[in-house]
Amino acid sequence: MELEKLYKKYDKLQKQHGAKDLHAIYHGGCFSNPKVCFVFMNPTGRNVASDSSWSGIRAPWIGTKIVWQLFYQIGLFDEELYQEIQNRKPKEWTPEFSKKVYDEVASKGYFITNLGKCTQIDARPLPDSVYLEYLHLLKEEIRMINPDIIVTFGNQVSSILLDEKVSVTEWRKKYKTLKIKDKEYKTYPVFYPVGNGRFNMPKSIEDLKYIFEENGLFQEKVR
C-alpha cells in the first residue's frame, strides 16, 4: 500500500513530539477514492492501538466510544457494531475487532486520519509548530487517497490545512478549495465533536448532513 511509505516518517516524528512509550497512530478506512476524508487533531493514549505491544492496525479512535457516536448519528456506521463498541471496555478491543470496525468504515467509503500522528498521554494542546511538521505528510496522504471532499474538525486543524485563520462558527456549511498539486478538494471546517467539544456534536451532525446532501454523498445512508 502506497500510504505505508509514510509510516517511518510518522514514527520518527512520534519520537520527537509524542509520548516516549506510545506509538504513532496512522489512519484507516477507505484508501482509494473515499467520499470523505475526515481530519481530526492528534491521538492520545486512550487509543489502545498506541500501546507498544499492540499487533493490529494503528488507526484513530481504537478503544474509544464518542467519535463512533458521531459516525453512527450521520448514518455512516452499522447500528449493531456501534452498540458493540458502546458495550466494550477499552482493553476489550482486540486487533480482530478493530479490523472489523475499520472494515465497516471502508465499506461506507470514508477515511479517518489526524493532522498530527504523534500520540500524547492525554489531550494536551499542541502548538501550531508541531502540526506544521505534519502538514506536508497529510497533503501527501490526501493526494494518495484522492477523496471527493475533506472535512476538518476544529479551528486549529482547519486553519493549518487551509492556511487561513478559521473560526468554525463563522464557517458553518462553507468550504474552501484546497489545491494539492494538480487536484482541488472542497474542504469544510466543522465543529470538533469530541472531548471539550462534545457539546458541539449536534452542530457537527447538522453540518455534516448538510455537506453530504450538498455534495450528493451518502444519500442512501444518512439518517
Secondary structure, 3 states (H helix, E strand, C coil): CHHHHHHHHHHHHHHHHCCCCECCCCEEECCCCCCEEEEECCCECCCHHHECCCCCCCCCCCCCCHHHHHHHHCCCCCHHHHHHHHHCCHHHCCHHHHHHHHHHHHHHCEEEEECCCCCECCCCCCCHHHHHHHHHHHHHHHHHHCCCEEEEECHHHHHHHHCCCCCHHHCCCCCEEEEECCEEEEEEEECCCCHHHHHHHHHHHHHHHHHHHHCCCCCCCCC
